[in-house]
Every structure is written in structure tokens, then in C-alpha cells.
Amino acid sequence: MATFTQADLVGHIRQAAGEDEGFDLDGDIADITFADMGYDSVAMVEVTLQVERELGIGLPEDDRASKNSTPKQFVELVNELLPASI
């Protein structure tokens, strides 16, 4: 079974919302909220839509996909929803 990783998420963040030069997305960000990294709810909607399109899944309106969640929570949510065949 394929999994969605933090590196996958970082790629989507960079594509959909850009990268704050003052924050290293390649660092230890697993438990830092998206808001603390400078991403607002609009940015997270863009990231979420991009992930949904690429993986063919629908992410629920869940706190784990909001600006107040962390990359670790987002990745866990995506992996819960991934079909075994991906």
C-alpha cells in the first residue's frame, strides 16, 4: 500500500501556497501548525484541493486539514483515506 508522506505534503504546499523564505519546510515541521508556518485558511484550502485532485480522494472538513493543524495530522488524515490500491 502506498502512503502519503510529509515530503509529499511539502511538495503540495510549495506548489499551491508557496514557501515563506523565513521558514524551512525541509526542517522538523511535523508538529508545527500551518498557521505558525505562515499558512492561512485560504492557503490550506489550496493545498487540500491539490491533494484531493492528485490522489482522487475527498478530505472531510476536519480540523486535521485546517490552518490550526500540523503536517503530521494532515498526513495521517490523508493516509486514513487512501485506498489500498494507490
N, CA, C and O atoms as a GROMACS GRO file, in nm:
protein
  344
    1MET      N    1   0.084  -0.118   0.000
    1MET     CA    2   0.000   0.000   0.000
    1MET      C    3   0.089   0.125   0.000
    1MET      O    4   0.180   0.137   0.081
    2ALA      N    5   0.062   0.214  -0.089
    2ALA     CA    6   0.136   0.340  -0.096
    2ALA      C    7   0.090   0.432   0.017
    2ALA      O    8  -0.023   0.424   0.064
    3THR      N    9   0.180   0.516   0.060
    3THR     CA   10   0.145   0.611   0.164
    3THR      C   11   0.178   0.752   0.120
    3THR      O   12   0.264   0.774   0.035
    4PHE      N   13   0.110   0.845   0.179
    4PHE     CA   14   0.133   0.987   0.158
    4PHE      C   15   0.227   1.030   0.269
    4PHE      O   16   0.202   1.003   0.386
    5THR      N   17   0.335   1.098   0.232
    5THR     CA   18   0.438   1.133   0.330
    5THR      C   19   0.442   1.284   0.355
    5THR      O   20   0.379   1.362   0.284
    6GLN      N   21   0.517   1.321   0.455
    6GLN     CA   22   0.536   1.463   0.482
    6GLN      C   23   0.606   1.530   0.364
    6GLN      O   24   0.576   1.645   0.331
    7ALA      N   25   0.698   1.460   0.300
    7ALA     CA   26   0.766   1.515   0.182
    7ALA      C   27   0.665   1.540   0.069
    7ALA      O   28   0.675   1.641  -0.002
    8ASP      N   29   0.567   1.450   0.053
    8ASP     CA   30   0.462   1.472  -0.047
    8ASP      C   31   0.384   1.599  -0.013
    8ASP      O   32   0.357   1.682  -0.100
    9LEU      N   33   0.349   1.612   0.113
    9LEU     CA   34   0.273   1.730   0.158
    9LEU      C   35   0.353   1.858   0.134
    9LEU      O   36   0.298   1.956   0.085
   10VAL      N   37   0.480   1.856   0.167
   10VAL     CA   38   0.564   1.974   0.147
   10VAL      C   39   0.567   2.014  -0.001
   10VAL      O   40   0.564   2.132  -0.034
   11GLY      N   41   0.573   1.916  -0.089
   11GLY     CA   42   0.568   1.945  -0.232
   11GLY      C   43   0.438   2.014  -0.271
   11GLY      O   44   0.439   2.109  -0.350
   12HIS      N   45   0.328   1.968  -0.216
   12HIS     CA   46   0.198   2.031  -0.245
   12HIS      C   47   0.191   2.171  -0.186
   12HIS      O   48   0.137   2.262  -0.248
   13ILE      N   49   0.245   2.188  -0.066
   13ILE     CA   50   0.245   2.322  -0.006
   13ILE      C   51   0.323   2.419  -0.094
   13ILE      O   52   0.277   2.530  -0.120
   14ARG      N   53   0.440   2.377  -0.139
   14ARG     CA   54   0.522   2.464  -0.223
   14ARG      C   55   0.450   2.500  -0.353
   14ARG      O   56   0.455   2.615  -0.396
   15GLN      N   57   0.383   2.403  -0.414
   15GLN     CA   58   0.312   2.429  -0.539
   15GLN      C   59   0.189   2.516  -0.519
   15GLN      O   60   0.165   2.610  -0.596
   16ALA      N   61   0.110   2.485  -0.418
   16ALA     CA   62  -0.019   2.552  -0.401
   16ALA      C   63  -0.010   2.684  -0.325
   16ALA      O   64  -0.086   2.776  -0.353
   17ALA      N   65   0.081   2.693  -0.230
   17ALA     CA   66   0.082   2.809  -0.143
   17ALA      C   67   0.216   2.881  -0.134
   17ALA      O   68   0.226   2.986  -0.071
   18GLY      N   69   0.318   2.825  -0.196
   18GLY     CA   70   0.449   2.888  -0.190
   18GLY      C   71   0.521   2.857  -0.060
   18GLY      O   72   0.472   2.782   0.024
   19GLU      N   73   0.638   2.917  -0.046
   19GLU     CA   74   0.719   2.891   0.072
   19GLU      C   75   0.767   3.022   0.130
   19GLU      O   76   0.822   3.107   0.059
   20ASP      N   77   0.747   3.039   0.259
   20ASP     CA   78   0.795   3.156   0.330
   20ASP      C   79   0.947   3.144   0.342
   20ASP      O   80   0.998   3.045   0.395
   21GLU      N   81   1.018   3.243   0.294
   21GLU     CA   82   1.164   3.238   0.298
   21GLU      C   83   1.218   3.230   0.440
   21GLU      O   84   1.331   3.184   0.462
   22GLY      N   85   1.140   3.273   0.537
   22GLY     CA   86   1.184   3.271   0.675
   22GLY      C   87   1.155   3.139   0.746
   22GLY      O   88   1.181   3.126   0.866
   23PHE      N   89   1.101   3.042   0.672
   23PHE     CA   90   1.065   2.914   0.734
   23PHE      C   91   1.114   2.800   0.648
   23PHE      O   92   1.091   2.799   0.527
   24ASP      N   93   1.181   2.704   0.708
   24ASP     CA   94   1.239   2.591   0.634
   24ASP      C   95   1.142   2.472   0.634
   24ASP      O   96   1.131   2.401   0.734
   25LEU      N   97   1.074   2.452   0.522
   25LEU     CA   98   0.980   2.340   0.512
   25LEU      C   99   1.050   2.205   0.512
   25LEU      O  100   0.987   2.102   0.534
   26ASP      N  101   1.179   2.205   0.489
   26ASP     CA  102   1.254   2.079   0.493
   26ASP      C  103   1.302   2.045   0.634
   26ASP      O  104   1.364   1.941   0.655
   27GLY      N  105   1.274   2.132   0.728
   27GLY     CA  106   1.315   2.109   0.866
   27GLY      C  107   1.216   2.019   0.939
   27GLY      O  108   1.133   1.952   0.877
   28ASP      N  109   1.224   2.018   1.069
   28ASP     CA  110   1.138   1.935   1.153
   28ASP      C  111   1.007   2.010   1.178
   28ASP      O  112   0.993   2.081   1.277
   29ILE      N  113   0.911   1.992   1.087
   29ILE     CA  114   0.786   2.068   1.093
   29ILE      C  115   0.666   1.984   1.132
   29ILE      O  116   0.554   2.036   1.137
   30ALA      N  117   0.684   1.858   1.159
   30ALA     CA  118   0.573   1.765   1.181
   30ALA      C  119   0.471   1.814   1.284
   30ALA      O  120   0.351   1.793   1.266
   31ASP      N  121   0.517   1.880   1.389
   31ASP     CA  122   0.428   1.920   1.497
   31ASP      C  123   0.408   2.070   1.509
   31ASP      O  124   0.365   2.120   1.613
   32ILE      N  125   0.440   2.144   1.402
   32ILE     CA  126   0.420   2.289   1.399
   32ILE      C  127   0.293   2.316   1.319
   32ILE      O  128   0.275   2.262   1.211
   33THR      N  129   0.205   2.400   1.372
   33THR     CA  130   0.081   2.426   1.298
   33THR      C  131   0.110   2.502   1.169
   33THR      O  132   0.208   2.574   1.157
   34PHE      N  133   0.020   2.481   1.073
   34PHE     CA  134   0.035   2.552   0.946
   34PHE      C  135   0.028   2.703   0.970
   34PHE      O  136   0.099   2.780   0.904
   35ALA      N  137  -0.056   2.746   1.063
   35ALA     CA  138  -0.068   2.889   1.093
   35ALA      C  139   0.065   2.943   1.144
   35ALA      O  140   0.106   3.053   1.106
   36ASP      N  141   0.133   2.867   1.229
   36ASP     CA  142   0.263   2.911   1.280
   36ASP      C  143   0.369   2.915   1.171
   36ASP      O  144   0.470   2.985   1.184
   37MET      N  145   0.346   2.840   1.063
   37MET     CA  146   0.439   2.842   0.949
   37MET      C  147   0.402   2.953   0.850
   37MET      O  148   0.472   2.973   0.751
   38GLY      N  149   0.292   3.024   0.879
   38GLY     CA  150   0.253   3.135   0.794
   38GLY      C  151   0.146   3.104   0.691
   38GLY      O  152   0.120   3.184   0.602
   39TYR      N  153   0.082   2.986   0.701
   39TYR     CA  154  -0.021   2.947   0.605
   39TYR      C  155  -0.159   2.969   0.665
   39TYR      O  156  -0.192   2.914   0.770
   40ASP      N  157  -0.240   3.050   0.595
   40ASP     CA  158  -0.375   3.077   0.643
   40ASP      C  159  -0.475   2.976   0.587
   40ASP      O  160  -0.437   2.883   0.517
   41SER      N  161  -0.601   2.996   0.617
   41SER     CA  162  -0.703   2.901   0.575
   41SER      C  163  -0.716   2.894   0.422
   41SER      O  164  -0.744   2.788   0.368
   42VAL      N  165  -0.695   3.006   0.354
   42VAL     CA  166  -0.701   3.006   0.206
   42VAL      C  167  -0.590   2.919   0.150
   42VAL      O  168  -0.612   2.841   0.057
   43ALA      N  169  -0.471   2.932   0.204
   43ALA     CA  170  -0.358   2.850   0.158
   43ALA      C  171  -0.387   2.703   0.181
   43ALA      O  172  -0.356   2.619   0.096
   44MET      N  173  -0.446   2.671   0.295
   44MET     CA  174  -0.473   2.530   0.326
   44MET      C  175  -0.583   2.473   0.239
   44MET      O  176  -0.582   2.354   0.209
   45VAL      N  177  -0.678   2.556   0.198
   45VAL     CA  178  -0.781   2.511   0.102
   45VAL      C  179  -0.714   2.476  -0.030
   45VAL      O  180  -0.746   2.374  -0.090
   46GLU      N  181  -0.621   2.560  -0.075
   46GLU     CA  182  -0.549   2.532  -0.200
   46GLU      C  183  -0.470   2.401  -0.191
   46GLU      O  184  -0.472   2.320  -0.284
   47VAL      N  185  -0.400   2.382  -0.080
   47VAL     CA  186  -0.323   2.259  -0.061
   47VAL      C  187  -0.416   2.138  -0.059
   47VAL      O  188  -0.391   2.038  -0.125
   48THR      N  189  -0.524   2.149   0.016
   48THR     CA  190  -0.621   2.039   0.027
   48THR      C  191  -0.679   2.003  -0.108
   48THR      O  192  -0.688   1.885  -0.142
   49LEU      N  193  -0.720   2.103  -0.186
   49LEU     CA  194  -0.777   2.076  -0.319
   49LEU      C  195  -0.676   2.008  -0.410
   49LEU      O  196  -0.711   1.917  -0.485
   50GLN      N  197  -0.552   2.050  -0.403
   50GLN     CA  198  -0.449   1.989  -0.486
   50GLN      C  199  -0.426   1.842  -0.447
   50GLN      O  200  -0.414   1.757  -0.535
   51VAL      N  201  -0.422   1.814  -0.318
   51VAL     CA  202  -0.404   1.676  -0.272
   51VAL      C  203  -0.523   1.591  -0.314
   51VAL      O  204  -0.506   1.478  -0.361
   52GLU      N  205  -0.643   1.644  -0.298
   52GLU     CA  206  -0.764   1.570  -0.338
   52GLU      C  207  -0.761   1.535  -0.487
   52GLU      O  208  -0.790   1.422  -0.525
   53ARG      N  209  -0.726   1.634  -0.570
   53ARG     CA  210  -0.722   1.610  -0.715
   53ARG      C  211  -0.618   1.505  -0.751
   53ARG      O  212  -0.646   1.414  -0.829
   54GLU      N  213  -0.500   1.516  -0.694
   54GLU     CA  214  -0.394   1.423  -0.730
   54GLU      C  215  -0.424   1.280  -0.685
   54GLU      O  216  -0.396   1.184  -0.758
   55LEU      N  217  -0.479   1.266  -0.566
   55LEU     CA  218  -0.500   1.132  -0.510
   55LEU      C  219  -0.639   1.076  -0.533
   55LEU      O  220  -0.664   0.958  -0.505
   56GLY      N  221  -0.731   1.158  -0.583
   56GLY     CA  222  -0.866   1.110  -0.608
   56GLY      C  223  -0.943   1.078  -0.481
   56GLY      O  224  -1.023   0.984  -0.477
   57ILE      N  225  -0.917   1.156  -0.377
   57ILE     CA  226  -0.988   1.136  -0.251
   57ILE      C  227  -1.058   1.265  -0.213
   57ILE      O  228  -1.028   1.371  -0.267
   58GLY      N  229  -1.151   1.256  -0.120
   58GLY     CA  230  -1.218   1.374  -0.068
   58GLY      C  231  -1.184   1.387   0.080
   58GLY      O  232  -1.216   1.300   0.160
   59LEU      N  233  -1.118   1.496   0.114
   59LEU     CA  234  -1.084   1.519   0.254
   59LEU      C  235  -1.203   1.584   0.324
   59LEU      O  236  -1.257   1.683   0.274
   60PRO      N  237  -1.244   1.531   0.437
   60PRO     CA  238  -1.357   1.590   0.509
   60PRO      C  239  -1.318   1.724   0.568
   60PRO      O  240  -1.199   1.754   0.586
   61GLU      N  241  -1.418   1.804   0.599
   61GLU     CA  242  -1.390   1.928   0.671
   61GLU      C  243  -1.353   1.886   0.811
   61GLU      O  244  -1.439   1.866   0.897
   62ASP      N  245  -1.227   1.875   0.834
   62ASP     CA  246  -1.172   1.816   0.955
   62ASP      C  247  -1.066   1.910   1.008
   62ASP      O  248  -0.994   1.973   0.930
   63ASP      N  249  -1.055   1.921   1.137
   63ASP     CA  250  -0.954   2.007   1.195
   63ASP      C  251  -0.813   1.966   1.153
   63ASP      O  252  -0.721   2.049   1.156
   64ARG      N  253  -0.795   1.840   1.113
   64ARG     CA  254  -0.662   1.794   1.074
   64ARG      C  255  -0.618   1.850   0.938
   64ARG      O  256  -0.503   1.834   0.900
   65ALA      N  257  -0.709   1.914   0.866
   65ALA     CA  258  -0.674   1.975   0.738
   65ALA      C  259  -0.691   2.126   0.742
   65ALA      O  260  -0.706   2.190   0.638
   66SER      N  261  -0.689   2.184   0.862
   66SER     CA  262  -0.707   2.328   0.877
   66SER      C  263  -0.573   2.396   0.905
   66SER      O  264  -0.471   2.330   0.924
   67LYS      N  265  -0.577   2.528   0.908
   67LYS     CA  266  -0.454   2.603   0.935
   67LYS      C  267  -0.404   2.580   1.076
   67LYS      O  268  -0.287   2.606   1.105
   68ASN      N  269  -0.490   2.531   1.164
   68ASN     CA  270  -0.451   2.506   1.302
   68ASN      C  271  -0.401   2.364   1.325
   68ASN      O  272  -0.370   2.326   1.438
   69SER      N  273  -0.395   2.287   1.218
   69SER     CA  274  -0.344   2.150   1.231
   69SER      C  275  -0.196   2.149   1.198
   69SER      O  276  -0.136   2.251   1.162
   70THR      N  277  -0.138   2.032   1.210
   70THR     CA  278   0.005   2.014   1.183
   70THR      C  279   0.024   1.925   1.060
   70THR      O  280  -0.068   1.854   1.021
   71PRO      N  281   0.141   1.928   1.000
   71PRO     CA  282   0.167   1.837   0.889
   71PRO      C  283   0.146   1.690   0.929
   71PRO      O  284   0.094   1.612   0.850
   72LYS      N  285   0.185   1.654   1.049
   72LYS     CA  286   0.167   1.516   1.096
   72LYS      C  287   0.019   1.478   1.093
   72LYS      O  288  -0.016   1.369   1.047
   73GLN      N  289  -0.068   1.566   1.142
   73GLN     CA  290  -0.212   1.538   1.142
   73GLN      C  291  -0.268   1.529   1.001
   73GLN      O  292  -0.351   1.443   0.972
   74PHE      N  293  -0.223   1.618   0.913
   74PHE     CA  294  -0.270   1.619   0.775
   74PHE      C  295  -0.231   1.489   0.705
   74PHE      O  296  -0.313   1.427   0.639
   75VAL      N  297  -0.106   1.449   0.720
   75VAL     CA  298  -0.057   1.325   0.657
   75VAL      C  299  -0.134   1.204   0.710
   75VAL      O  300  -0.170   1.115   0.632
   76GLU      N  301  -0.159   1.198   0.839
   76GLU     CA  302  -0.234   1.087   0.897
   76GLU      C  303  -0.375   1.081   0.838
   76GLU      O  304  -0.424   0.973   0.807
   77LEU      N  305  -0.440   1.197   0.824
   77LEU     CA  306  -0.575   1.202   0.766
   77LEU      C  307  -0.574   1.150   0.623
   77LEU      O  308  -0.659   1.068   0.587
   78VAL      N  309  -0.482   1.197   0.542
   78VAL     CA  310  -0.474   1.152   0.402
   78VAL      C  311  -0.453   1.001   0.396
   78VAL      O  312  -0.519   0.932   0.318
   79ASN      N  313  -0.362   0.949   0.477
   79ASN     CA  314  -0.334   0.806   0.475
   79ASN      C  315  -0.453   0.721   0.520
   79ASN      O  316  -0.470   0.608   0.474
   80GLU      N  317  -0.537   0.775   0.610
   80GLU     CA  318  -0.658   0.703   0.650
   80GLU      C  319  -0.754   0.690   0.533
   80GLU      O  320  -0.830   0.593   0.526
   81LEU      N  321  -0.752   0.785   0.442
   81LEU     CA  322  -0.848   0.789   0.332
   81LEU      C  323  -0.796   0.727   0.201
   81LEU      O  324  -0.874   0.703   0.109
   82LEU      N  325  -0.668   0.701   0.194
   82LEU     CA  326  -0.613   0.643   0.072
   82LEU      C  327  -0.663   0.501   0.052
   82LEU      O  328  -0.656   0.420   0.144
   83PRO      N  329  -0.712   0.470  -0.067
   83PRO     CA  330  -0.748   0.332  -0.094
   83PRO      C  331  -0.622   0.245  -0.101
   83PRO      O  332  -0.514   0.294  -0.135
   84ALA      N  333  -0.636   0.122  -0.070
   84ALA     CA  334  -0.521   0.029  -0.068
   84ALA      C  335  -0.458   0.015  -0.206
   84ALA      O  336  -0.341  -0.023  -0.215
   85SER      N  337  -0.530   0.046  -0.312
   85SER     CA  338  -0.480   0.025  -0.447
   85SER      C  339  -0.390   0.136  -0.498
   85SER      O  340  -0.328   0.122  -0.603
   86ILE      N  341  -0.380   0.248  -0.425
   86ILE     CA  342  -0.297   0.360  -0.474
   86ILE      C  343  -0.153   0.336  -0.439
   86ILE      O  344  -0.067   0.418  -0.471
   0.00000   0.00000   0.00000
